[in-house]
């Protein structure tokens, strides 16, 4: 349990860990010598059911649950800030990317940035549509699938390679082998869902910009990312040139994440989540 809490940055104190251990024992029903895998899976299932309840409750507990799932922390010197990512969504996206990319020559920093972008994408979907998962006990698996899809979408976007993803053909082959049943319905459904998400995000961003609820930094990061399909490094370089002062990719990632949080909070406040 302590290993899981550390790995995924679970925000539970000692008393909550003790309660989780009690519920874990009850869920296993006194099974003798359960495997580490069984223990980990059951523990995650119980904890994510709690996260589902927090999201359903709304307010500060929902904000805290989302922050646990994915958080970028800015640190380092003022002139050379760095960003550290934590949370289940980031770790899960990173695992998916490692599996999909294999021995790719993609730099570790680029892979981590790609995972962070996928985690932010997954966080937006989870925040707005977590009730699509009807069973809180299935929320962990549902979240894992959303994150895996977000990571694959980031690969398909081609933002790493500056155009069509160099991995697209192998991903398409994998989709044909594992994802589709031959009738095309799964692909069509996924495409339709992404189109609906894109329309919602676009409308919300325009409204936010009009109302001035996004800071200039957040607005620049989101517009350039979603419309220009620019990577954080590219946005940072452009803003540094425009402003005559250094802007880092870490700062851009943080602005993008916080801007998405503002938009998500507004969506929940309107009852759209």
N, C-alpha and C positions, 0 to 999 in steps of 0.2 A: 504493500500500500504506500509506504514511504517512497519507494522507487517510482511508482506511478505519479504520485503527487509532485515529485521533483521533476520528472521528465516532462510532464504536461502542464506544470505550473498551476496545479489545482490550488485554489484559494480556500483551504480548509485548515482550521486550527487543530490543536491536539484533541480537544473534546469532540470535534466533528469527525476526526479520524477514528476515534474510539467508537463513535456511533456507527460509522460506516463499517467498521470491523464487525460489530454486532450484527448488523443487517446482512453482511457478507456471510457470516456463519449460518444465519437463519436461512438464507437463500440456498446455500449448499446442502442444507438438510442433514447435517452430520455425516456427509460423505467422507469416507476414509481416504486419507492421502490424496487429496485433489492435486492435479498437475498445476504447475505454475501458469500455464496457459489458461486453464479453467479459472483459476483464482483471478488472474488479470482481467479476463473477459467479463466475469461476473461483477467484479469491482467497478469496471468502467460502465457496465450497463446500469448499475445502481446509481453511480454518481451522475451519469448523464440524464437519468430520469429526474434527478434533483435539479439539474440545469434546465431541463424542459419546464419543470414547475416554476422555476424562477422567471423564465421568459414569459410564461403564461400569466404570471402575477403582474409583471410590468414594473415600472418605476425604477428605483435605484437597484433593486435586486436583479432586474433584467439587465441593466447596464453593467453591473458587476459580472454577471454570467457571460456576457458578450466579451468583456475585457479579459476574462479568464481564457476564453477560447482563442483569442489572438490579441497580442499586445506588442507594439514596437516601443522600445525604450531608447530615448536619445541620451547619449552620454559622451564623455570625452571633452577635450579642450574646446573653447569657443570657436577657435579658428579651424579646428579639425574634428568636428563631431562624428560620432559613429552611432549606428543603430543596432540594437540587439533585439531579435524577435523571439517571442516565447508563446506557448499555448499549443493546444492539441491540433488546431487547424494548420499551423505552420509545420509542426513535426510530421503530421500526416501528409501534407502536400510534399514535403521534402522526401519522404519515403517513396511516394508515388513517382516523383521525378527521377529519383535514383534508379528505380526499377525500370522506368520507361527509357531513360537516356543511356543506361548501361555504362559503357566505357567512353562516353562522349568526352570530347576535349573541352567542354564548357567549364569555365573557371568556377571554383567553388563559390566565390562571391556572387557570380551571375546566377548560379543555381539557387543560392539562398534568396537572392532578390526575386527570382521567378517564383519560388515557393511562397515568399511574402505576398507577392501580387495575387497568387492563387488563393492564399489564406484570406486576403481582404475581399476577394470576389466571393469566396464561400461564406464569409461572415455576413455579407450583404444579403445573400440568398437565405441564410439561416434566420437572420433577424426578421426578414419580411415574410418568410413562408414556413416557419418551423411547425405551424399547425397542420401543414400538409402531412406531417408524420402523426398519424392518429393514435399511436400507442407510445406513451412515454418510455416504456421498457425497450422499445425499438429505436429510440432517439440516437443512441450511440452509433448503431449501424447506418441509420439514415444520414447522420452527420458525416460519417466516413465516406459514404457514396457521394455526397454533395462536394466534399473536398477533393475527392479523386477526379470528379468531373471538372471541377474548377482548374485543377492542375493540368489536365489534358487540354482544356480550352486555352490555357495560357500557352501551351506548346503549339497548339494549332494556330494561334494568333500570329505567330512569326515574329513577335517583338524581340526575341532573343537573336534571331538571325537577320533582322532588318527587312523581312519580307515574308513570303510564304514559308512556313516552318520547314526546316530541313528534315524534320522528323515526321512530316505529314504522311508520307507514303507508308512508312512502317506502322504509324498509328492507324491509318485507314485499313491496312491489312489485319491488324489486331482487332479492329472493330468488326470487320467481316467475320473473323474467326470466332470471337467471343461475344460480341455485343448484339448483332442483328440476328433476327430469326428468318430473314429472307423476304419479309413483306414490306420492309422499309418503315414500318410504323414507329419503331423506336427512334430512328433518326429524325423522322418528321416531327415527332413529339418533342424531342430535345431541341430541335431548331425553333419550333414554335415557342417553347418556354423561354429560350434565350432572347427571341424577338420581343416577347412580352416584357421580360426583365429590362431589355435595352430601352424600350419605350418608356417604362416607368421611371428608370433612372434619368433619362434625358428630360422628361417633363419636370421631375423633381429638382434636377440641377438648375434648369432654367428658372423655375420659381424661386429657388433659393438665391440665385444670383440677383434676381430682381428685387428681392426683399433685403438683400444685403446681409443675410445671416451667415454666409460663408466669408471668411477673411480673404483678403486678396491672395495670400499665399495658398490657401486651400483651393480657391477658385482656379488659380493658375495650374496647380498640380492636377486637379481633376479634369479640367478642360483639355489640357495637353495630353493627359493620359488616355482619356476615353475617346476624344475626337482625333487627336493627332497621333495616337498610338505610339507615343514617345516613351522611352524607358526613363527611369528616374535619373540616370546619368546624363541623358540627353537634355532633359528638362533642366537639370541643375546647371549644365553648361550654358544653355540659352539664357536662363535667368541671371546667371553670373555676368554674362556679357551685357545684358540689358541694364542691370542695376549697378554695374561697376563695383560689385562686392561679391565675395565668394559665397556661393550657395552649394551645399553638398547634396549628394544623392540621398544621404540619410535624412536630411531635413525634408526633402521632397517626399520621401516615403511617409514620414510622420505627418506632413500636411495632408497628404492624400488620405491616410487612415483617419485622421481627425475630421476631415471634411465629410467622409462617408459616415462617420458616427453622427455628425450633426444632421445629415440627411435622414439617416435611419431613425433617429430620435423623433424627427418631425413626422415621418411616416407613421410611427407608432402613435404619436399624439393625435394624428388625424384618423386613426383607426384603420389605416391601410395595411398594418402588419398582421 
